[in-house]
Amino acid sequence: MLLILSLIALFTVQDTTGYDHLSQIIYERNIVGPLRYRFDIDNLNKQLYIYDQKDGTIYTTNNKGTVFVDSLDRRYIDDTVLFHDSESNKLIFTDAGGGRVFEYIIDEKRLNRLDNSYRFRTFYGGAYHFHSSNQIFLYGGGGEFLSRNNLIHFNNQSNKEWLEIPLVNKPPKENLVYDLYLDLNTKQFLLFTFSNKKNLTIYSAPVEESLEKTWTLVNEFNLDKGEVRGISQQNSFSNKNYIHPKLNILGNYFYDIKTGELTKWIIENDILGVYKAFSEDSLIVVDTQTKKSDRSNFNPHTYKLSIQHIDNFFNSESFETIPSIRQQRTQFGLLFFAFLLLCLAGILIYRKRLSNTSSAYYSESIFTVKPSDNHILVSLNNKDYYFYEEMEIKIFKVLHEIIDQGLDSIDLETFDEKVFNGLGHKTHITTKRNEIFDRINNKLGFEFITKEKSQEDKRRKFIKISV
């Protein structure tokens, strides 16, 4: 019996691919949707490398057509993410859910496994950043009823394992992760996520091992993830997306790392990405030639590659600047402040007009001087008051003049010159003036005319009227 079992084991083919029932379910789901194809740009030869997960076939395609490269075991390289390393001319395959890492040496048509790990299946939807064929970073995602906000790192030159990079704090797990970028100029990780508030949120964290890895909020933009949803979501992310100083994200968006400005390329077609060409002054646009609303065409063999000069592209195409939430709040504050200033100016103008109207009203109603040989008629509160003395008539005419000017006071010396000029000694004028003021105030029934000292110079005095 033991001999029979040994013979069965000897002649039975062992499945070493790790392909199981769940793999088959994922395979059947992927081949009928956009995840059937994985692709990346070869910016040296200006072409796309395509991996068809339905049958494990590798192609290259450009505007001249499609060329067959090789076939791999689709049960071994399945549900994968593809990256092309132009420096070593290799294709890197990594499990979409994290784990296994393979290199495909194009010139030799040879596949090698690089890692010592396994199929994680817990980082689906995470953001890969391919720094090179030797270093890969992965953040976020989920699987097996778990969501992740961990940052892990694969280094082929050291341990060949995925190791977690410790983080002091982590963005919310419910944030939808889009892209992870390693900026070697500023030595920062940049993480692009979408929150439940429909905001594109950007975080940064230091790269150096000696520094604590703390995600810091850099910027937020009010951008509906439904508007940017397109084929670029299934693309790998690397330094090829950096066109100094702009980083191409979400297909047709550009984030300026230096200024923090986000601009949108106004184009109807769904853009796979805009990449730095191998020459310093050029870029490559990969256009699906379909609208973002068209979910039926996922065939990368029909994509169009165009090479443009960097300056010509950014100067000739139409771009829209997307204001950050911080800028929107600042603009709102400035508009609100301007509105308050306008309201204040309106109130001041209204009060001035009201004052002029009031002055005109009182000038006509209270201090109306009706011509007569021997008196003046003053109307107040629908009552008529007659003043017959010559000095009383002079005083009311002077008061009428200052009210017409929108004033309620006059310098005492100026007043005396206008009314009592040449009529006696200063002491006599003071006595006479006070007697007339008392008589007018008593007749009108309130303190209509008063004498006050200046607040700035106590030696100066004014005649003040109150209506």
C-alpha positions in Angstrom: 0.0 0.0 0.0 2.8 2.4 0.9 4.5 1.5 -2.4 1.3 2.4 -4.3 1.0 5.8 -2.6 4.6 6.6 -3.3 4.2 5.8 -7.0 1.0 8.0 -7.1 3.0 10.9 -5.5 5.9 10.4 -7.9 3.8 10.6 -11.1 1.4 13.4 -9.8 2.3 16.9 -11.0 2.6 19.3 -8.0 1.1 22.8 -8.4 3.9 25.1 -7.2 2.3 28.3 -8.4 0.2 28.9 -5.2 -2.9 29.2 -7.5 -6.0 28.2 -5.6 -9.8 28.5 -5.6 -9.6 32.3 -4.6 -7.2 32.9 -7.4 -9.6 31.4 -9.9 -12.4 33.6 -8.6 -10.2 36.7 -8.9 -9.1 35.6 -12.4 -12.7 35.2 -13.7 -13.6 38.6 -12.3 -10.5 40.4 -13.8 -10.6 39.0 -17.3 -14.0 40.6 -18.0 -13.0 44.1 -16.8 -10.3 46.7 -17.0 -8.0 44.6 -14.7 -7.5 42.1 -17.4 -4.6 44.1 -18.7 -1.6 45.5 -16.8 0.8 47.9 -18.5 3.6 50.4 -18.1 5.5 52.8 -20.2 8.9 52.1 -21.7 10.0 55.7 -21.9 13.3 54.8 -23.6 11.8 53.0 -26.6 8.5 55.0 -26.4 6.2 52.0 -26.2 3.9 50.3 -23.8 4.5 46.9 -22.3 1.2 45.0 -21.8 0.5 41.9 -19.8 -2.7 40.1 -20.7 -3.7 38.2 -17.6 -6.3 36.1 -19.5 -3.6 34.0 -21.1 -0.3 35.3 -19.6 0.9 37.0 -22.8 3.4 39.9 -22.9 3.1 42.5 -25.8 4.6 45.8 -26.7 2.6 48.4 -28.5 3.1 51.8 -30.0 1.6 53.8 -32.8 3.1 51.4 -35.4 1.3 48.4 -33.9 1.5 45.5 -31.4 4.4 43.0 -31.1 4.2 39.7 -29.3 7.1 39.3 -26.7 6.5 36.1 -24.7 4.0 34.0 -22.8 4.1 33.3 -19.1 2.2 30.8 -16.9 -0.9 32.8 -16.2 -1.5 30.7 -13.1 1.8 31.8 -11.7 1.8 35.5 -12.8 -1.8 36.3 -12.0 -3.6 39.3 -10.5 -0.5 41.3 -10.8 0.9 44.8 -11.2 3.4 45.6 -13.9 6.4 48.0 -13.9 9.0 48.5 -16.6 12.5 49.4 -15.4 14.1 51.2 -18.4 17.6 51.3 -16.8 17.9 47.5 -16.5 15.3 46.7 -19.3 13.3 44.4 -17.0 9.7 43.9 -16.2 8.7 43.7 -12.5 5.6 41.8 -11.5 4.2 42.1 -8.0 1.0 40.6 -6.6 -1.8 43.2 -6.7 -2.6 42.3 -3.0 1.0 42.5 -2.0 3.6 39.8 -1.6 5.4 38.0 -4.4 7.9 39.9 -6.6 9.2 38.7 -10.0 11.6 40.1 -12.6 11.4 39.3 -16.2 14.6 39.9 -18.1 13.4 41.0 -21.5 16.6 40.3 -23.5 16.8 36.8 -22.1 13.1 36.1 -21.9 13.7 34.7 -18.4 11.5 35.0 -15.3 13.1 35.1 -11.9 11.4 35.2 -8.5 13.1 37.9 -6.2 11.2 37.6 -2.9 11.0 35.2 0.0 7.4 36.1 0.9 4.0 34.8 -0.2 0.6 36.1 -1.5 -0.5 38.6 1.1 -3.9 39.3 -0.4 -4.3 42.2 2.1 -3.2 45.2 0.1 -5.6 45.3 -2.8 -6.2 48.8 -4.0 -3.0 50.0 -2.3 -0.6 52.5 -3.9 2.6 51.0 -5.3 5.6 53.2 -5.9 8.3 51.6 -8.0 11.5 53.4 -7.2 13.6 50.9 -9.2 13.6 47.2 -9.9 15.3 46.7 -6.5 13.1 49.0 -4.3 9.3 49.0 -4.2 7.0 50.7 -1.7 3.4 49.9 -1.0 0.8 51.8 1.1 -2.7 51.1 2.1 -5.4 48.9 0.5 -7.3 46.0 2.0 -8.3 42.4 1.8 -9.6 39.5 3.9 -12.0 41.8 5.7 -9.2 44.2 6.7 -8.3 47.7 5.5 -4.7 48.8 5.7 -2.9 52.1 6.4 0.6 50.6 6.6 3.6 51.5 4.6 5.8 48.5 3.6 9.0 48.3 1.6 10.7 45.6 -0.5 14.5 45.8 -1.0 15.9 43.2 -3.4 19.5 44.0 -2.5 19.1 43.2 1.2 16.6 40.9 2.8 14.2 40.1 -0.1 11.3 40.5 2.3 8.6 43.1 2.7 9.2 45.1 5.9 6.9 47.6 7.5 8.2 51.2 7.8 7.0 52.4 11.3 4.6 55.3 11.2 3.9 57.5 14.2 0.5 58.4 12.8 -1.6 57.2 10.0 -4.2 58.7 7.7 -7.7 57.4 8.2 -8.3 53.8 6.9 -11.4 54.9 5.1 -9.4 57.1 2.8 -9.2 55.7 -0.7 -5.5 55.6 -1.6 -4.5 56.6 -5.1 -0.8 57.3 -5.5 2.4 57.1 -3.4 5.5 59.0 -4.6 9.0 59.2 -3.3 10.5 62.6 -3.9 14.3 62.3 -3.6 14.8 66.1 -4.0 12.9 66.9 -0.8 13.4 63.4 0.7 9.7 63.1 1.4 7.0 60.5 0.7 3.9 62.1 -0.9 0.7 60.2 -0.4 -2.4 61.1 -2.5 -5.8 59.9 -1.0 -9.5 60.6 -1.3 -11.4 61.1 1.9 -15.1 60.4 2.4 -15.6 64.2 2.1 -14.7 63.9 -1.6 -11.4 65.8 -1.0 -8.1 64.9 -2.6 -5.9 65.0 0.4 -2.1 65.0 0.2 0.2 63.9 3.1 4.0 63.9 3.4 6.4 61.9 5.6 10.2 62.0 5.7 12.3 59.3 4.0 15.4 59.3 6.2 15.5 56.4 8.6 16.8 58.6 11.4 13.6 60.6 11.4 10.2 59.6 12.7 7.8 58.8 10.0 4.9 61.1 10.7 2.3 61.8 8.0 1.7 65.6 7.8 -1.2 67.1 6.0 0.2 69.1 3.0 -2.8 70.2 1.0 -6.5 69.5 0.3 -8.5 70.0 -2.8 -12.2 69.8 -3.3 -12.2 67.2 -6.0 -14.9 64.6 -6.5 -13.3 61.2 -6.9 -16.1 60.3 -9.4 -14.8 63.0 -11.7 -11.3 61.7 -11.9 -12.1 58.0 -12.0 -10.4 56.5 -15.1 -8.0 54.0 -16.5 -5.0 55.6 -14.6 -6.2 53.9 -11.4 -4.9 50.6 -12.5 -1.5 51.9 -13.6 1.7 51.6 -11.6 3.3 54.7 -10.2 7.0 55.6 -10.4 9.5 58.4 -11.0 8.5 58.3 -14.7 5.4 60.3 -13.6 7.6 63.2 -12.5 8.1 66.0 -15.0 10.1 68.6 -13.1 8.6 70.2 -11.1 5.2 68.7 -11.8 3.9 65.2 -10.8 1.3 63.7 -13.1 -1.5 62.1 -11.1 -4.9 60.8 -11.9 -4.3 60.8 -15.6 -4.8 64.4 -16.5 -3.9 66.2 -13.3 -0.5 67.8 -12.4 0.6 68.6 -8.9 3.5 71.0 -8.6 5.7 69.7 -5.8 7.4 73.1 -5.2 4.3 75.4 -5.1 1.6 72.9 -4.1 -0.5 74.0 -7.1 -2.9 71.5 -8.7 -3.9 71.9 -12.4 -6.2 70.0 -14.6 -5.5 69.3 -18.2 -8.8 70.1 -20.0 -9.3 67.1 -22.3 -12.3 64.9 -23.0 -10.4 61.6 -23.5 -9.4 59.3 -20.6 -5.6 59.7 -20.2 -3.6 56.8 -18.9 -0.7 59.1 -17.9 1.8 61.7 -18.9 5.4 60.5 -18.5 8.9 61.9 -18.6 10.5 60.7 -21.8 14.1 59.5 -21.8 15.3 62.8 -23.4 15.3 65.6 -20.9 13.0 68.0 -22.8 10.3 65.7 -23.9 7.3 63.8 -22.5 5.0 61.0 -23.6 1.2 61.2 -23.4 -0.7 57.9 -23.4 -4.2 58.5 -24.6 -6.9 55.8 -24.4 -8.8 57.6 -27.2 -12.0 56.9 -25.3 -14.1 59.1 -23.0 -13.9 58.7 -19.2 -17.6 57.9 -19.2 -17.0 55.0 -21.7 -16.3 51.9 -19.5 -16.6 49.4 -22.4 -13.1 49.7 -24.0 -10.2 48.5 -21.9 -8.0 47.4 -24.7 -4.5 49.0 -24.4 -3.6 47.9 -27.9 -5.6 50.8 -29.2 -4.0 53.4 -27.0 -2.2 56.3 -28.7 1.3 57.4 -27.7 2.4 61.0 -28.6 5.7 62.6 -27.9 5.8 66.3 -27.2 8.2 68.9 -26.1 7.6 69.8 -22.4 7.4 73.5 -22.9 5.1 73.2 -26.0 2.8 70.9 -24.1 2.3 73.1 -21.0 2.1 76.3 -23.2 -0.3 75.0 -25.9 -2.7 72.8 -24.0 -5.6 74.2 -21.8 -5.2 73.9 -18.1 -7.4 74.8 -15.2 -6.0 75.6 -11.7 -7.9 73.8 -8.9 -7.8 76.0 -5.8 -6.9 74.3 -2.6 -9.4 74.3 0.3 -7.0 76.6 2.2 -7.1 79.0 -0.8 -10.9 78.8 -1.0 -11.2 79.7 2.7 -8.7 82.6 2.3 -10.7 83.8 -0.8 -13.9 83.5 1.1 -12.4 85.5 4.0 -11.2 88.2 1.7 -14.6 88.4 0.0 -16.3 88.5 3.3 -14.0 91.3 4.5 -14.6 93.2 1.3 -18.3 92.8 1.8 -18.0 94.2 5.3 -16.0 97.2 4.0 -18.7 97.8 1.3 -21.4 97.6 4.0 -19.5 100.0 6.2 -18.9 102.4 3.3 -22.6 102.1 2.5 -23.6 102.9 6.1 -21.3 105.9 6.2 -22.6 107.2 2.9 -26.2 106.7 4.1 -25.5 108.4 7.4 -23.8 111.3 5.6 -26.8 111.7 3.2 -29.1 111.3 6.2 -27.1 114.0 8.0 -27.3 116.3 5.0 -31.0 115.6 4.6 -31.5 116.3 8.3 -29.5 119.5 8.1 -31.5 120.6 5.1 -34.7 119.7 6.9 -33.8 121.6 10.0 -32.4 124.5 8.0 -35.7 124.8 6.2 -38.0 124.0 9.1 -36.4 125.1 12.3 -34.2 128.0 11.1 -36.2 129.4 8.3 -35.7 133.1 8.1 -38.7 134.8 6.8 -38.0 138.3 5.5 -39.4 141.0 7.7 -38.5 144.5 8.7 -38.2 143.9 12.4 -38.2 140.2 13.3 -37.2 136.6 12.4 -39.5 133.6 12.5 -38.1 130.2 13.8 -40.2 127.0 13.5 -39.5 124.2 15.9 -41.8 121.1 16.3 -44.6 122.7 14.4 -44.4 125.8 16.7 -43.5 129.3 15.7 -41.2 131.5 17.7 -40.7 135.2 17.0 -37.5 137.0 17.7 -37.5 140.8 17.3 -34.2 142.0 18.6 -31.5 142.8 16.1 -28.8 140.8 17.9 -31.1 137.7 18.1 -31.7 137.9 14.3 -27.9 138.1 13.7 -27.3 135.1 16.0 -29.8 132.9 14.2 -28.5 133.8 10.8 -24.9 132.8 11.9 -26.3 129.5 13.3 -28.2 128.9 10.1 -24.9 129.2 8.2 -23.0 126.6 10.2 -25.9 124.1 10.1 -26.0 124.4 6.3 -22.3 123.4 6.4 -23.2 120.2 8.4 -21.6 121.6 11.6 -22.9 121.9 15.1 -20.3 124.3 16.5 -18.3 127.4 15.8 -15.3 129.0 17.4 -16.2 131.6 20.0 -14.0 134.3 18.7 -15.3 133.8 15.1 -18.8 133.8 16.4 -18.3 137.1 18.3 -16.7 138.7 15.2 -19.7 137.8 13.1 -22.3 138.9 15.6 -20.7 141.6 18.0 -17.9 143.0 15.9 -17.3 146.7 16.9 -20.1 146.7 19.5 -18.1 147.1 22.7 -15.5 145.8 25.0 -14.9 142.1 25.4 -16.4 142.0 28.9 -19.5 143.8 27.7 -19.8 141.4 24.7 -19.6 138.4 27.0 -22.3 139.7 29.3 -24.5 140.6 26.3 -24.0 137.3 24.6 -24.8 135.3 27.7 -28.0 137.2 28.3 -29.2 136.6 24.7 -28.3 132.9 24.9 -30.4 132.5 28.1 -33.3 134.3 26.5 -33.3 132.1 23.4 -32.9 128.9 25.4 -35.7 129.8 27.8 -38.0 130.7 24.9 -37.3 127.5 23.0 -37.6 125.4 26.2 -34.2 123.6 26.1 -30.5 124.2 26.0 -30.3 125.1 22.4 -27.1 127.2 22.5 -24.3 126.3 24.9 -20.6 127.4 25.4 -18.0 124.6 25.7 -14.2 124.3 26.1 -12.1 122.5 23.5 -10.9 119.0 24.6 -7.5 119.5 23.0 -6.9 123.1 24.2 -8.8 124.3 27.2 -8.1 127.9 26.3 -10.2 127.7 23.2 -14.0 127.8 23.5 -16.8 127.0 21.1 -20.4 127.8 20.6 -22.4 124.6 20.3 -25.9 124.1 19.2 -28.2 121.2 19.9 -31.4 120.4 18.0 
